[in-house]
Amino acid sequence: MSNKAIVVAAAAVLAVAATIAILARDDPSPQLQALRADPMADYTPAGGELVDTDEQNEGTTFGKPVAARYSRMFEVPAGESERVLEDAVEAAEAGGWTIESSREASLGDLVALGSREVPTGKAQLALTLFTGARPVPGDIAAPALRVSLEHLRP
């Protein structure tokens, strides 16, 4: 077999693998669908500007189980950051979440954690207010609020 034939065959295999990966990514798992359907997946803080959305299907990576997750990041008005977190906690509780802890995290960031049952099992919620004492992930301006939902594996 010639080198040209090997290169063409390898390119064809890579193209098929890429197509399969893209198609698989397009179909959200039931766990990701449940997170997307949660009221906190649509929550927007007052005066907040959506700057990032990230999601991951439930499945495996390199043979290891990976939980479904859905998160959104908002830049929020300066001077109102603590009120932004309080409002998010109130919205979560109104949406059926049980907030189990609220505390100051490393370098002044504020975190509230909660859990609830969703149709596909148990999920957890993390509300993280980045106050600006450290860089916000993704070069986002502080203050910023991340609303993160994760499906817990059974």
N, C-alpha and C positions, 0 to 999 in steps of 0.2 A: 504494500500500500504506500502511495506517495505521501510526502509531507503535506502537499496541498490537500489531498483527500482527508488526511487526519485533521487538518485545521478546519476544513469545511464541516466535517462530522462533529468536531468539538463545538463549533459555533452553533450548529443546529441543536445540539444537546443543551447548550446554555440558553438559547432562545426559548426552547420548550420549558426549561426549568423556570426561567423568568416569567413566562406566561402563566404557568401554574401558580407561582408565588403571588402574582398580581391578582389572579382570579380568586385564590384562597383568601387573600386579604380583603377582597370586596364583600365577602359574605360574613357579616358579623355573627359571632357565636351567640347563643341564647343568653349567656351571661353578660356579654357586652350590650346586647339589646336591652336587657333588664336595667343596666346602669344608665343607658341613654334615655330610658323611659322615666327615670326617677326625676321628681321635681327639682332636685339640686343640680341635675345636669343642664337645666335651662336657667338656673339662677344667675342673675346679673346684679352686682351691688350698685346701689345708688351712685350715680356719677362715674361708674366704672367703665373702662374701655377694654373690650376683649382684645388681648394681644397674642394669645396662643391657645390652641386646643391640641390635646394629645390623647390617643386611645390605643388600646392593645386588645386583641382577641384573646380569649382563653385558649390555651393549647400547650404546645411544648416547644422548647428551644434547646437544641442539642440534647434532646432526650429528657430534659428536665421540665416539670410542669410549670406553666406560667399562668398567673391569674389574669382575668380580664380587668382592665382599668380604663377610666375615662377622667380626664382632668382638663380644666380651663383656667387660664391665668388672666387676671385683670389688673391694669394700672388703675389706681384709685386716687381720689383727691387727697392732697397733702393736708394735714391738720385734722382729718376726720378718720384716720386709720383705725383707731380703736372702736369707734362707732360702727365702722364698716364690718369689723369682725363680729360685734354684738348683733348687728342686723342679720348677718349670715347665720349665726347660731340660732336666732329666732326663726328664720326661714326654714332651717333644717328641722327644728323641733316641730314646726307647723306642718312639715312634710312627712312626719312620722319617724324621724331620726331620734335616737336617744343619745344625747351628748354625755359622754362618760368622763371626759376630762377637758380642762381648759387651763393652759399654763404658758409661761414664758419659756421659749426654747432657747437654743444657743444664740448668742449675740443679739438678744433683744427681740427676735422674731416671736410672734404669738401664735399658738396652735390650739385648736379645739378638735377633739376626736369623738366620733360617734359611730353607732352601728344600728342596723335594722335588718329585718327580713325583706328580701325582694322575691319575686316569683321563682327565681332559680336557686335560692339559698340565702346565705347571710352575706351582707356587704358592710364595708366600713367606709367612713367619711373622714377626711382630714381637711380642715380649713386652716390654711397657713397664711398669716399676714406677715409679709416681709417688710420690715420697718425701715430698712435702709442702712442698718448698722453693718451689714455685709452685702456683697453684690447679690443681686437677684439672679437666679438661673436664667440663662438665655438673653443676657444683656437687656433686661427689662427694667424700666425706671421704677424706683421705689417711691412711695409705698405701693405694694402689689398684693393682691389676694389670689391664692391658688385654691380652687375647689377641686378636690381629688376624691373620686369614688373608686373603690376596688372591691371586686368580688372575692370573697374568701373561699378557698377550696374546702370541700367537705372533709 
